[in-house]
């Protein structure tokens, strides 16, 4: 098979959350444990850091990887979803896994895994752990796919667990209250392993405290952490201030756990150059200068709480927003936050889970937002660009898939 055929096989032969949503979610770790045994428990050959949370886990994972690379470690990084190329999910020192590795893994292991009917994410996780072991990484930063307790990354015993924050997302799997969602995410807390909590609420804090106490896991609250120095952070979204504190609190723990000497230089280097060092894209990313075009993968109520205020604060002649969402997100609450003085270019991303653009436009109308519907992200963006003067501001987002379509 070619690389493209291999990726199509992975997307079509396994249930993929990005394509079908809830149908791809597999409860339980039976497949993961079976594959882990088959490959000889690869995750035991390197240290890991486990990162969960509703928002910010991608930014925190990439930045920690960048800092540890800058400190001289060989670092694996496992994140999801990808935006343009599947290989973005699996990196070592910022370099994506090779096309050949992906092809060989699928061809050599098909006879083993096909009878298991694993999900796309279960299979990808097994591939990542095997790759990291073969690459002999010192440490891997592993981002949780969904939730925590039953996520297939949760077979690892990390040196540090991180939970960035909790807000409402994937409620059909994780629960309808913040406390229920926090309990699922807190499932990554392991006996004796320190845990950093990025943000708490009155509902989530008791859950984390109880779980940490039960596991005898040292609990570090980033909200109570005061960094020694201020660092220039390449990621500029206003929501990144909270992520920054979480990252610095995590590094404070890691300096001791990994015995990192003179960590300041590595932290400064990693935070300043996170995109170059890890290949991160789509976080308040500048696409064009005049007019200024920014895209961001924020895609749920928690993410939009920050995005909406940052967009409104942007000085410009006319605000233009290219916008679409997917079907398991609370579009009404997000629409409530959107600025009414913007011109909208409603669209739908090229995923089966995209809310049809006609529906997006009609919900928007109920929220007094006016604009035009476009069948593709490309056509919506091109029209916005054509309509804009050099002093305008164009924002593209609402879903990771909208940003993925823009970047590809």
KOLVORO-900869 format. One record per atom (N, C-alpha, C): x, z, y. Coordinates in steps of 0.1 Angstrom, whole numbers, plus 5000, padded with zeros to 4 digits. Last residue first. Layout:
N
XZY
...
! end
This chain:
408
494850505231
495250395222
494750265228
494050675252
495450665250
495850545240
491250645249
491850605262
493350585259
490750755224
490450615227
491150565239
491551015229
492250935219
492050785221
489651095248
491051085252
491851005242
487451095231
487451005243
488850985248
488251285212
488151145208
488051045220
488151525225
489451475221
489451325218
485851505252
486051515238
487451465235
485851515279
484651555273
484851575258
487451255299
487451365289
486051395284
489151175328
488651115316
488651225305
488651145363
488951235352
488351175339
490051015392
489350985380
489751085369
489851025427
490351095415
489451065403
490950805454
489950865445
490650945434
492650665470
492450815473
491450875464
492450405463
493750475460
493550625462
489150365449
490150345460
491350425456
487550235420
488150345427
489050285438
486450035404
485650085415
486450175424
488450005384
488049895393
487349935406
488350245371
489550205378
489250095388
485750235360
486050335370
487350305378
486050015343
485150005355
485450105365
487950115325
488349995333
487349985345
486450325314
487650355321
488050235330
484450185301
484050285311
485250305320
485850025283
485049955293
484650055304
487050235267
487950135274
487150065286
484950355255
485750435265
486550335274
481950155253
483350205248
484050275259
479450125265
479550135250
480950175245
478350315293
479250205287
479450235272
476050385319
476450395305
477350275300
476550535351
476250425343
476750445328
475050815369
476150725365
475650605357
474451145381
474151005380
475350915377
472851445372
474151375373
473851225372
470751625367
470951565380
472351505382
470251685341
471151785349
471451725363
468851475332
468151605333
468951705341
470951295331
469851275341
469151405343
472351385309
472951395322
471951385333
470651305289
470851455291
471451475305
470951035292
469651095295
469751245297
473650985286
473150955300
471851025302
473651075259
474551145269
473951115283
472050875249
471551015248
472351095259
473550655252
472150655258
471750795259
475750705237
475950705251
474550715258
475550935210
475250795215
475150805230
478151145204
476751145208
476551005214
480351085176
480051075191
478551075193
480851075149
480251205155
479951195170
482050845143
480650855139
479950975145
483950735171
483850815159
482350825156
484950615196
484750545184
484850635172
482950775222
484150745215
483850675202
480850665248
480950725234
482250685228
480050745282
480550665272
480450735258
479350725317
479150785304
479550685293
480750775345
480850655336
480650715322
479550905376
479850915362
479850785354
480651045405
480050925400
480550925385
479951375417
480751275411
479951155407
478351585426
478751485436
479651375430
477951775406
476851675409
477251565419
480351865382
480051855396
478951745398
479252055353
479851935359
479451915373
477952265340
479152295348
479652175356
475952145326
475552245337
476752275346
477352015306
476751935317
476352025329
477852235290
478952165296
478452085308
475252295281
476052395288
477152335296
474652055267
473852105278
474652205287
476552035246
476651935257
475851985269
478152195226
477052235234
477052155247
478951985197
479352065209
478052085218
478651815176
478551955173
478952045185
478851545185
477551595182
477451745179
481051485214
480651475200
479451565197
480851315246
481051425238
480651395223
482251165276
481451155264
481751285256
483051015308
482651135300
481851105288
484850985337
484550915324
484251015314
484151035370
484351105357
483851015345
485351055402
484750965392
485151025379
485151155436
485451195422
484651105412
486651025465
485451015456
485951065442
488851145478
487851075486
486551075477
490051475470
490051325468
488851275477
491451755455
491151695468
491151535466
490051955430
490951835433
490551775446
488152135423
489152175433
490052065438
486752025403
486052045416
487052075427
488652045382
488251915387
487551925401
488752325379
489952255384
489652115389
486152385371
486652435384
487852365389
486152245346
485152215357
485652265370
488152365331
488352225335
487452195347
487252625324
488452605333
488452465339
484952565310
484952675320
486052655330
485752385291
485152325303
485052435314
486652545270
487652455277
487052415290
484252675263
485452755267
486352665275
482652455255
482252535267
483452615272
484952185246
483852275244
483652365256
487052025251
485951965245
484752055242
490051905265
489152015265
487751965261
491951705268
491251705255
490251825254
492151505297
492351635291
491351645279
493651285322
492851305310
493151445304
493551155355
493951265346
493051265334
494650945380
493850955368
494451065359
494650865414
495150965404
494150965392
494750515421
494150645422
494750735411
497850615417
496950585428
495950475424
498750695390
499050775402
498050745414
497750775356
497850675367
498050755380
497750985339
497750855333
498150745344
498651315334
498551205344
498751075338
496851545315
497951445315
497651345326
495751785305
495851765319
496951665322
496951695276
496651825282
496851805297
497751465262
496351485264
496051625270
500551525239
499851445250
498451505252
503751625227
502351665230
501751565241
506251585217
505351475217
503951505221
508151785219
507251785208
506351665207
509851735241
510451795229
509551785217
508151625261
509251545256
509751605242
506351845264
505851715260
506951625254
508052065273
507252075260
506851935255
509852135292
509952005286
509151995273
509552395301
509652285312
509552145305
509452545279
508252535287
508352425297
512152505269
510952465261
509752455269
513752615290
513952475285
512652425278
512852885291
512852795303
512852645299
513452965265
512052965270
511952875282
516252935264
515452855255
513952845260
516953115284
517352975286
516452885277
516053365273
515553315286
515753165287
517353455250
516153375248
515653305261
519853585242
519753495254
518553405253
519253565206
520053615218
519853525230
516753655184
517253545193
517953605205
515753765159
517053815165
517653695174
513253725151
514253625147
515653655152
512053965160
511853925146
512953825142
512753955188
513154065179
513154025164
511653715197
513053745200
513553855191
508953745189
509853655181
511353685184
507853905209
507853945195
508953875187
508253735231
508753875232
508853935218
506753515223
508253505223
508853645224
504153615227
504653585213
506153575213
504253645255
504053765246
504553735232
504453375261
505553465265
505453595257
502053275251
503253225246
504453325249
500153415267
500153435252
501453385246
500853315292
501053465289
501053485274
500153055288
501553085292
501853235289
497353065285
498253025274
499653065276
496653125311
496453225300
497253195288
497552895324
498053025328
497853135317
496052685315
497352705309
498052835313
493852645330
493652725318
495052755311
494752455348
494552595353
494452685341
497252235334
495852275336
495752415340
499952165331
499452205344
498052245345
502852205314
501452185312
500652245324
505452295321
505052155322
503552125322
506152585339
505452535327
504952385330
508752785348
508052655352
507452595339
508353135345
508953005341
508052885345
509353445356
508353345357
508953215354
510153735335
510453625345
509253525346
509053925319
510153965328
510453855338
505353965317
506653885315
507753935324
503454205305
504054165318
505354095315
500454225286
501854205286
502354155300
497754255284
498454375288
500054355289
497054005273
496454045287
497254165292
498154005248
498853935259
498353975272
498454275228
497454205236
498154145248
499454315195
499954295208
498954215217
499554525167
498754445176
499254435190
500954535135
501154565149
500354475158
498854595108
499554485115
499754525130
497354725088
498654785093
499554685100
494954615082
496054545076
497454615080
493354795097
493154785082
494354715076
494254725123
494454865117
494354865102
493354465125
494854495126
495154635120
490654505123
491254425113
492754455113
490154665146
489754715133
490554635122
491054495167
491654625165
491354675151
489254275164
490754255162
491454395160
486854405170
487054325157
488554315154
487154495196
486954595185
487254525171
487354245210
488454335209
488354435198
484954095211
485954055201
487054165200
483254205230
482754185217
483854165207
484754215254
484154345248
483654325234
487453985246
486154015253
485654155247
490853865251
489753945244
488553955253
493453645245
492453695254
491453765245
495653645225
495753595239
494753645249
497153865204
495853815208
495953775223
499553865179
499353855193
497953795196
500554065152
499653965157
499553975172
502954135126
502554145140
501554035144
502054215093
502654105101
502054125116
500954405076
502254435082
502854325091
498854175061
499454315060
500854315066
497653935086
498153965073
498854115073
495053755100
495953875102
496353925088
493253555096
494753515095
495653635096
490753655102
491153635087
492653595085
490153635127
491053745124
491353745109
488353425126
489653395131
490653505127
486153575117
486653455109
488153425113
485853755137
486053805124
486653695115
485153595159
486453665159
486753715145
482653515151
483653415151
485053485151
481253765153
481353695140
482553595140
481553815180
482153905170
482353845157
480153605192
481653615194
482253705184
477753475169
478153565179
479653565180
477253295148
476553275161
476953375172
479753145126
478853245131
478353225145
481252935116
481953055119
481053175124
479752705110
480552765100
481052905103
478252665133
477552645120
478452695108
479952685154
479152805151
478452785137
482052545167
481852535152
480952655147
482252775193
482552645188
482452655173
482453005219
481552945209
481952795206
485753155218
484453125224
483653045214
488653345218
487453325211
486353275220
492153285217
490953335223
489753295215
494553285200
494653255215
493453315222
496253465178
494953425180
494753405196
499053445157
498553445171
497153395171
501453625136
500153555138
499753555152
504653595123
503853625134
502553555134
505553515099
506353625105
505553675118
502853455075
503753425086
504653545090
502153345045
502353475051
503353455062
499653085039
500953135043
500953275047
497053015033
497853065022
499253115026
495652915055
495753055054
496453105041
495252645057
496552695061
496752845058
492552615051
493552595040
494952625044
490452885061
491152765064
492352745054
489053115059
488953025048
489652895051
489953255082
489853325069
489853225058
489753045103
490953115099
490953165085
488552785121
488252925118
489552995115
490352505112
489052555117
488852695112
493252475111
492352365113
491052415119
495952645128
494752655119
493852535122
499252535130
497952555137
496852555127
502352655125
501252605118
499952635125
505652605129
504552655136
503252585131
508252695107
507252595110
506152675118
511852715104
510552775107
509552665110
513852565094
514052705095
512652775096
513352295070
513152355084
513452505083
513952115050
514652235051
514552295065
512551895043
513351885055
514152005057
511052005022
512151905019
513051885030
509352175036
510352235026
511452135023
507951985051
508752085058
509852145048
506651845030
507551775039
508551875046
504952045020
505951985011
507051915020
503352085043
504152195037
505252145028
502151835046
502951895057
503851995051
500651805022
501751705026
502651765036
498852015025
499752005013
500951915016
497451915047
498152045048
499252055037
496251685038
497251675049
498151805049
494451795019
495551705015
496651695025
492751935036
493452005025
494651925020
491851735053
492651845058
493451915047
490251575035
491451515043
492351625047
489551775006
489251715019
490451655025
489951654971
490251744983
489751684996
489251594943
488451564955
488651654967
490751634920
490351754928
489351724939
491351374911
490351454904
489851584911
493351314931
492051244931
491051324923
495851444927
494851504936
493451434935
497251304906
497051454906
495951494914
497251044913
496751074900
496551224899
498551054939
497151024937
496551074924
501251094943
500451214940
498951184937
502550854950
503050934939
502151044934
500950764971
501050674959
501550764947
501150964990
499850924985
500050854972
503950974994
503251094990
501851054984
504550715003
505050764990
504250884985
503250715028
502850615018
503250675004
504550915042
503150925040
502650835028
507150825042
506950945035
505450955032
506950585057
507350575042
506950705035
506450685082
505350605075
505650605060
507851015087
507950875086
506750805079
506651265110
506951225097
506951075096
507951255144
506851245134
507351215121
509951495160
509851365154
508751365143
510051765168
509451665177
509251525171
511251895147
511951885159
511451775168
508951725128
510151815127
510951795139
505351705123
506651675131
507751775127
502251595118
503351655110
504751615117
500451475134
500051605129
501251675123
501251215141
501351325151
501151465145
500451045120
501751115119
502051225130
498150925129
498051035119
499351115119
498050835163
498650805150
498550935141
496350935184
496550795182
497050765168
495751215180
495051135190
495150985187
494951445153
495851345160
495051265170
493551775158
493551645152
494651555158
496451965146
495351865144
494351875156
499852035134
498752045143
497651945140
502852165127
501652115120
500452135129
506252145129
505052165137
503852095130
509452285122
508252205117
507052245126
512652305136
511252345136
510252245131
515652455135
514952335130
513552365128
516752625165
516152625152
515652485148
517752645191
518652595180
518052595166
516052685212
516952805207
517752765196
514652465213
515652485224
516552595220
512952515192
513852405191
515052425201
511452725204
512352745192
513352635189
510152575224
511052685227
512052715216
508652395209
509652345219
510652455222
506952565195
507852485188
509052435197
505552675217
506452765209
507452685201
504252445225
505152515234
506152605226
502552385203
503552285207
504652355216
500952615202
501752575191
502952485195
499752615227
500552725224
501552685212
498252375226
499252395237
500252505233
496552435203
497452325204
498652335214
495152665211
496052675200
497052555199
493352635232
494652665236
495652675224
490352775218
490952685227
492452735229
489952945195
488952845199
489652735207
492453025170
491853045183
490852925186
495853055155
494353035155
493753055169
498853005141
498153005154
496752965152
501653145126
500253095123
499453115136
504853055117
504053125127
502653065126
507153095089
506053035096
505453125107
510153005071
509353105079
508253025086
510252845039
510552845053
509752955060
509352845013
510752805015
511152805030
506752875009
507552995007
509052965010
505552635010
505552715023
506352845021
505652524984
506652484994
506652575006
504752584956
504652674967
505652644979
504952354939
505952464938
505952554950
502852174938
504052134946
505152244946
500952304923
501452184918
502852144925
500352524940
501052544927
501652424922
499052384961
500252464964
501052494951
496852274947
497952184952
499252254955
495452514941
495952424931
497052324935
495052614967
495852694958
496352604947
493352414977
494652444984
495552514974
491152434960
491952304960
493352334966
490252694967
490652664953
491552534953
489452824989
490852784989
491252724975
486352785008
487152834997
488452764996
484352505018
484552655018
485452695006
485152225036
485152285022
485352435023
483751995056
484252135056
484052185042
482551755058
483951755054
484551895052
480051785069
480151745055
481551745049
480451835096
480151945087
480351905072
482151535104
481751675108
481551765096
482951285098
481651315094
481251455098
485451235111
484551125110
483051185107
486851475113
486851395125
485751285124
486751555086
485951625096
485751545109
486451355058
487251375070
486351435081
486851355024
485951385035
486751425047
488751065012
488551215014
487551245025
488750795014
488750855000
488451005001
489050725040
487850685033
487750755020
491450835050
490250855058
488950815050
493250745030
493150885033
491750915040
492950465033
492650535020
492350675023
493950435059
492550395056
492050465043
496650505053
495850585063
494350555061
497350295036
497350435032
496550525040
497050075052
496150085041
496150235035
499150135070
497750125075
496750135064
501350115053
501050245060
499550245064
500449935023
501149955036
500750085042
500850004988
500050005000
500950005012
! end
